[in-house]
Amino acid sequence: MNAQEQAEVFPRGRLAAVVVRAIWALGVLLVGAIGVFAAVYLARFGRDLLMGVDTARLAWAGGAAILAAAAWALVISNRGPFRTHPLLVGLLAIVITRLLDVALVGAPLVSDFKHYSDLGVQIAHQGPTFASVPTGYPMALAVIYTFFGENPVNAELLNCAIAVLTGAMIFDITRRVWDGRAATWTLWLFALAPSQILMTGVLATEAPYGLLLIAAIWLSVRLTTRPLLAAACIGCLLAASMYVRATTPILLPAFMLIPFVSPAAKLRPAAIWAGLMVLVFLICMLPVVAWNEQTNGKLSITPSYYGGWSLLVGTDSAKGGQYNPALFALVDAAPGTSGFDTKAGELAVRRLEAKPIQFVALAVRKFPRMWAPEDYAVSWTVGVSHPANRDESLTLLVLAQAAYLAILGLALFGLWRMRRALPGTAVVILAMVAALALAHTFVEIQPRYHAYVEPLFCVLAGPGVAALRIPTLRRG
């Protein structure tokens, strides 16, 4: 069912219509604001690239432009497998680009990424366990390390497989909600997004977490005729995502909207659907609840001891809500313990109560830094400040930022085009973005924290590209 067909059976209740339009308006405002700030960052990166231009930098920029033009020419080709087998060719592009990244770029095993890898090794030898951070991703790494060896390259290949699954799902979501043409563009936007490619070598939770969220959305589209099964499966997937990253409770309300914004929605079945999803989610979190009760004597579904720390960092104006090691001295407890997390959270709350006006100003500063720069992938791979990589990193920064800005612009155009026939899937995606934007006004920010949302921006951008009527990828 495409968007026009959905419009004919869209819930006609006044309250539902008001909520849907409010979410759409807020989403357009957020995506538009992100796009404006992203353009500012692109101008900054472009200025840095052009200052002191030398032969090597020109060669890198020219070579990158030629590769981008060649990739674009292939995508818009109206012949051969690009037309007849768009999913297969798009997934092949994902495999090739990710394998090239693993072979040529790599990434240093530092910070959280080293911790996840070390936990994976520990779990491979000692069995499943809980720790101060969610251990879902390390458990997946442990499986890979057990069967293929304790080499980080094997973990990078796992990330490559995750990218393939992500691409297949966003293609099918877009095809089912809109059409095959929009789906093809969605897949190619994701396949060629520079930052999504570069993050293949980084052992971060963004890729697996994003996959689980996208899988939940995919099931909501795929199992429309079996709503209770969909609710149970989505609850399980969201619980699995909680074991990877403790952000999921923030997103639960967005997923609870699914039955209410679906075609021909009715209040009572929708409420049963949402209640079942939450119930299954909570049941799957019982092992974490038991662990928290045994280790620190309190009932909690969070698998992390850094929630309070994240709030403390997020309210720190000295670093604009980003990581600040100086804050460890303020917390009189050992990092990674329940006591540390509790004290850090108490300090953050007292700070908010003491200076609420200052926090509002900080929240305004945090939004563009969290959502606009697409510099995280370059920073964690080739590095931005290292003199030996300066030419390459600046070129990659400009390419990554330009691609991100293009995705945002196309998503904004797509949202505008679908304003009269807004599919429920788009509403859920926009609600997720709004929930994350609100949450990160309080907690720690890093630009890479928006990486797992980028495939969803591609889902919204696909219909935007299709609406441009570029004469390509048509059958016959």
Secondary structure, DSSP 8 states (H G I E B T S, - for coil): --HHHHHHHS---HHHHHHHHHHHHHHHHHHHHHHHHHHHHHHHHHHHHHTT--HHHHHHHHHHHHHHHHHHHHHT--STHHHH-HHHHHHHHHHHHHHHHHHHT-----HHHHHHHHHHHHHHHH-----SS--HHHHHHHHHHHHH-S-HHHHHHHHHHHHHHHHHHHHHHHHHHS-HHHHHHHHHHHHH-HHHHHGGGS--SHHHHHHHHHHHHHHHHHTTT-HHHHHHHHHHHHHHHHHH-TTHHHHHHHHHTTTTSSTT--HHHHHHHHHHHHHHHHHHTHHHHHHHHHHHSS------S-HHHHHHHHT-GGGTTS--GGGGGGS-S-TTSHHHHHHHHHHHHHHHHH-HHHHHHHHHHHHHHHHS---HHHHHTT-SS-GGGHHHHHHHHHHHHHHHHHHHHHHHHHHHHTTTS--HHHHHHHHHHHHHHHHTTTS---GGGGGGGHHHHHHHHHHHHHHTT-S-S---
